Amino acid sequence: MKPDFDVLIVGGGPVGLLLACLLKNKGMTFRVLEKRTQPIPHSAAIGITPPSLKILNKLGLTEAFIAAGLKVRDCFVHGQSGKLGCMTFREIPDPHRFVLALPQVMTLALLQKHLGAEWIESGCEVTEVNQAADHCRVRAQDREWTARYVVACDGWRSPVRDWIGMKAPGHSYDLHFVMGDFIDRTSFGDEAHLFFTATGSVESFPLPGGKRRWVVQTDSRLDHPPAGLVSELTRQRAGVELPVEDQVNESVFSPRRFNCDRYYDGRIILCGDAAHGMSPIGGQGMNTGFADAEFLAEILGQPDALGLLPAYNRFRRKAAATAIFRAEWGMWLGTWRGKSLSILRDLMLRFLLSQGFISRHMGSFYAMLTIPFNTLDRVPQASLKPQTL
Ligand SMILES: Cc1cc2nc3c(=O)[nH]c(=O)nc-3n(C[C@H](O)[C@H](O)[C@H](O)COP(=O)(O)OP(=O)(O)OC[C@H]3O[C@@H](n4cnc5c(N)ncnc54)[C@H](O)[C@@H]3O)c2cc1C
């Protein structure tokens, strides 16, 4: 049979939309099936790293993203004993020597605008996916489509992943955070500031439009944080006053990690948070998903895409495993509590950040330049030849 489309994308989050834009560039037929009609109001991802800017360049979108966002070039680290040093992106070996701060809602809006509404079926909740030898069938309420491939970009709870029975081994960390965006009245400008204290961490990132994000560590998960909590903990730990009336939104999160056993089953492929989950502290989840999408867009257009899925699985699983580990490491160090551990952390970080070579390397590390296969041109081209299944 001749399927309706080359690809059906389940989920129109940032990763699904980027994949759609890249497939459109290649002249492929597809639809994005998205259950929401409006994006979630609170913004998750804000950090777009240089490898992602390179991927966006394939769509001619890098400049539009840069114009909408804010370039973060320096990240100051503070400890119990005061300022410990600065990690800078100014010297990283990349044409973009910064991490771009752009709220996820704005990333979604830019990708949606580039793609065009006619490619997206919104308000369409996929309820069933199955496959035959040469095609897949997707059902959403009373509608049905067929395609050569289905890509599940349906987020960390991924119903598609459950339907194909793919295991996602991992665990939650017993670490909890509340985050809020505020009107920025500090003098921090476009700098990021991290405060690692004996009673918990406070992280602060600039946002475009005169706002700033504050993320505070809490003792337990607070689904309904008391009013003013972010302001209060920031005042206690960082000595920064945030007027409660300046807060424009709030959300809570408790990080978890997982990496699926395999990123595909037959013609059904997992991509983005559906395939891997990592701590948002470190800002790598969406960027890792963008690189998954770039890889898939390249292979799904080839005549024998099925034979290239093992390579997708191998390279993208490894890249995600590295990002998961790094996100965990960064979160772990920043969340040590108690007096002696924070003295030890201060000593370590003060030493590391005072060593030019190490602090420059940390810039590359947090800009995700040292993640293996972070863009498709870093994948050995010979591996992109089809293998026997
Ligand atoms: C607080 C926080 C801060 C973060 N900061 C960063 C950062 O700075 N940098 C970074 O790289 N990452 C960051 N992340 C991670 C980032 O938000 C995620 O990695 C990213 O959203 C994953 O995108 P996705 O498209 O794979 O999944 P999602 O964004 O989860 O999108 C999935 C989509 O699928 C849709 N969907 C689900 N089920 C169905 C269905 N049955 N039918 C149709 N549609 C469906 C959903 O409605 C949703 O739109 C952060 C996360 C959090 C929580």
The ligand as a MOL file (V3000), in Angstrom:
LIG
                    3D

  0  0  0     0  0            999 V3000
M  V30 BEGIN CTAB
M  V30 COUNTS 53 58 0 0 0
M  V30 BEGIN ATOM
M  V30 1 C 12.4410 23.6190 34.4020 0
M  V30 2 C 13.0040 23.0950 33.1290 0
M  V30 3 C 14.0540 23.7800 32.5240 0
M  V30 4 C 14.6160 23.2790 31.3460 0
M  V30 5 N 15.6480 23.9640 30.7690 0
M  V30 6 C 16.2160 23.4740 29.6530 0
M  V30 7 C 17.2390 24.2160 28.9710 0
M  V30 8 O 17.5960 25.3160 29.3770 0
M  V30 9 N 17.7770 23.6710 27.8340 0
M  V30 10 C 17.3560 22.4600 27.3580 0
M  V30 11 O 17.9260 21.9970 26.3630 0
M  V30 12 N 16.3630 21.7670 27.9660 0
M  V30 13 C 15.7710 22.2440 29.0690 0
M  V30 14 N 14.7400 21.5800 29.6500 0
M  V30 15 C 14.2220 20.3470 29.0320 0
M  V30 16 C 13.2500 20.6580 27.8950 0
M  V30 17 O 12.1670 21.4280 28.3760 0
M  V30 18 C 12.7440 19.3490 27.2900 0
M  V30 19 O 13.8570 18.5450 27.0100 0
M  V30 20 C 11.9440 19.6170 26.0210 0
M  V30 21 O 10.6900 20.1900 26.2850 0
M  V30 22 C 11.7040 18.2930 25.2700 0
M  V30 23 O 11.0120 18.5760 24.0910 0
M  V30 24 P 10.1450 17.4450 23.4030 0
M  V30 25 O 9.5840 18.1090 22.1770 0
M  V30 26 O 10.9300 16.1950 23.2600 0
M  V30 27 O 8.9840 17.0960 24.4320 0
M  V30 28 P 7.8210 18.0540 25.0440 0
M  V30 29 O 8.2970 19.4640 25.1310 0
M  V30 30 O 7.4110 17.3720 26.2780 0
M  V30 31 O 6.7020 17.9820 23.9500 0
M  V30 32 C 5.9160 16.8230 23.7960 0
M  V30 33 C 4.6550 17.2080 23.0510 0
M  V30 34 O 3.9010 16.0250 22.7530 0
M  V30 35 C 2.5440 16.2970 22.9840 0
M  V30 36 N 1.8680 15.0060 23.2130 0
M  V30 37 C 2.0350 14.1530 24.2390 0
M  V30 38 N 1.2500 13.0590 24.0930 0
M  V30 39 C 0.5740 13.2290 22.9260 0
M  V30 40 C -0.3880 12.4480 22.2260 0
M  V30 41 N -0.8310 11.2720 22.6980 0
M  V30 42 N -0.8810 12.9210 21.0570 0
M  V30 43 C -0.4590 14.1200 20.5620 0
M  V30 44 N 0.4390 14.9040 21.1980 0
M  V30 45 C 0.9610 14.4680 22.3580 0
M  V30 46 C 2.5350 17.2290 24.1860 0
M  V30 47 O 1.3430 17.9870 24.2690 0
M  V30 48 C 3.7470 18.1100 23.8970 0
M  V30 49 O 3.4150 19.2700 23.1540 0
M  V30 50 C 14.1240 22.0680 30.7980 0
M  V30 51 C 13.0570 21.3980 31.4090 0
M  V30 52 C 12.4820 21.9060 32.5520 0
M  V30 53 C 11.3350 21.1770 33.1900 0
M  V30 END ATOM
M  V30 BEGIN BOND
M  V30 1 1 1 2
M  V30 2 1 2 3
M  V30 3 2 2 52
M  V30 4 2 3 4
M  V30 5 1 4 5
M  V30 6 1 4 50
M  V30 7 2 5 6
M  V30 8 1 6 7
M  V30 9 1 6 13
M  V30 10 2 7 8
M  V30 11 1 7 9
M  V30 12 1 9 10
M  V30 13 2 10 11
M  V30 14 1 10 12
M  V30 15 2 12 13
M  V30 16 1 13 14
M  V30 17 1 14 15
M  V30 18 1 14 50
M  V30 19 1 15 16
M  V30 20 1 16 17
M  V30 21 1 16 18
M  V30 22 1 18 19
M  V30 23 1 18 20
M  V30 24 1 20 21
M  V30 25 1 20 22
M  V30 26 1 22 23
M  V30 27 1 23 24
M  V30 28 2 24 25
M  V30 29 1 24 26
M  V30 30 1 24 27
M  V30 31 1 27 28
M  V30 32 2 28 29
M  V30 33 1 28 30
M  V30 34 1 28 31
M  V30 35 1 31 32
M  V30 36 1 32 33
M  V30 37 1 33 34
M  V30 38 1 33 48
M  V30 39 1 34 35
M  V30 40 1 35 36
M  V30 41 1 35 46
M  V30 42 1 36 37
M  V30 43 1 36 45
M  V30 44 2 37 38
M  V30 45 1 38 39
M  V30 46 1 39 40
M  V30 47 2 39 45
M  V30 48 1 40 41
M  V30 49 2 40 42
M  V30 50 1 42 43
M  V30 51 2 43 44
M  V30 52 1 44 45
M  V30 53 1 46 47
M  V30 54 1 46 48
M  V30 55 1 48 49
M  V30 56 2 50 51
M  V30 57 1 51 52
M  V30 58 1 52 53
M  V30 END BOND
M  V30 END CTAB
M  END
